[in-house]
Amino acid sequence: MTAPTIRPAGPEAADLLALLHAEAFRPADRWGAQAIGLLLALPGHFALLAEAGGEPVGFAMGRVAAGEAEVLTLAVRPAHRRQGAGRALMRALMEEAAKRGADLLFLEVAEGNAAARLLYAGLGAAEAGRRRRYYPDGSDALVLRAALTPPVPGAVA
Ligand SMILES: CC(C)(COP(=O)(O)OP(=O)(O)OC[C@H]1O[C@@H](n2cnc3c(N)ncnc32)[C@H](O)[C@@H]1OP(=O)(O)O)[C@@H](O)C(=O)NCCC(=O)NCCS
C-alpha cells in the first residue's frame, strides 16, 4: 500500500472533486461541481486532494475566517478506505488551517457516522454541541472542536 500524497486543489478541480464527493455520499448529500467551484473561489476556502499511485482517492475542503477553521467536507472513495487517506487529509487540512491563522477547528459529523467519529476523535476533536435534525435524513449532527495549536496529534514534526 502506498501512502497517499496530498496536494492543494483549486476551483479548476471542481469536476473531479464532485465525482469523488458523489462516490462518498448519498444522493441527497451530494455537492455538484458548480457549488464546489463557487465555494473554492470564496476567500478563505481551500481543498486538498489525496492521490495514491497517481490516482485521486479523496479530498477535504475547509475554510478559515477570523482565526477559526471549519471542515466543509471530507470524502474518500470506498475502494480506498482504511488505508490512511482520511487521516492524512485531515492532518493536512489542520496544518493548512493553522498556517492560515486558525487556532480552533470546528466540524459537523452525523451522530451515526462511526467511521468519521473515530477518525476525528483520533485527531483530538471533542464534542462541543449538537444540531438537531441537521441532515436531510433527519439525523442529528454533532459539532466537534479541535485545538490546532500546539501540534496536531499524530502529526510528523
Ligand atoms: C470517514 C472517511 C473519510 C474515512 O476515510 P478513510 O480513508 O477510510 O480513513 P483512514 O483510513 O484514514 O482511517 C483513520 C481512522 O479512522 C477510523 N476509521 C475509519 N474508517 C473506519 C471504519 N469503517 N470503522 C471504524 N473505524 C474507522 C479508524 O480509527 C482509523 O484508524 P485505523 O485504520 O488505524 O484503525 C471515509 O469513510 C468516507 O469517505 N466516508 C464517507 C463520507 C464521510 O462520512 N465523510 C465524513 C463526513 S463528516
The ligand as a Gaussian input file, in Angstrom:
#p B3LYP/6-31G(d) Opt

LIG

0 1
 C      -14.809000       8.867000       7.046000
 C      -13.833000       8.598000       5.901000
 C      -13.401000       9.932000       5.286000
 C      -12.600000       7.876000       6.474000
 O      -11.629000       7.767000       5.444000
 P      -10.515000       6.620000       5.462000
 O       -9.501000       6.967000       4.448000
 O      -11.158000       5.289000       5.366000
 O       -9.914000       6.787000       6.936000
 P       -8.483000       6.275000       7.437000
 O       -8.070000       5.038000       6.701000
 O       -7.519000       7.409000       7.418000
 O       -8.850000       5.889000       8.940000
 C       -8.404000       6.653000      10.045000
 C       -9.072000       6.136000      11.303000
 O      -10.475000       6.399000      11.272000
 C      -11.192000       5.316000      11.881000
 N      -11.989000       4.638000      10.865000
 C      -12.047000       4.919000       9.550000
 N      -12.944000       4.120000       8.939000
 C      -13.452000       3.310000       9.904000
 C      -14.432000       2.273000       9.896000
 N      -15.055000       1.907000       8.764000
 N      -14.721000       1.672000      11.059000
 C      -14.108000       2.033000      12.193000
 N      -13.158000       2.997000      12.268000
 C      -12.847000       3.633000      11.134000
 C      -10.140000       4.393000      12.448000
 O       -9.853000       4.853000      13.756000
 C       -8.979000       4.640000      11.501000
 O       -7.744000       4.317000      12.057000
 P       -7.140000       2.821000      11.856000
 O       -7.346000       2.455000      10.408000
 O       -5.716000       2.999000      12.249000
 O       -7.958000       1.952000      12.769000
 C      -14.473000       7.671000       4.809000
 O      -15.028000       6.542000       5.452000
 C      -15.559000       8.347000       3.983000
 O      -15.277000       8.999000       2.967000
 N      -16.834000       8.198000       4.404000
 C      -17.981000       8.755000       3.663000
 C      -18.004000      10.259000       3.744000
 C      -17.973000      10.749000       5.185000
 O      -18.620000      10.203000       6.070000
 N      -17.199000      11.843000       5.405000
 C      -17.102000      12.475000       6.697000
 C      -18.245000      13.420000       6.857000
 S      -18.191000      14.270000       8.425000

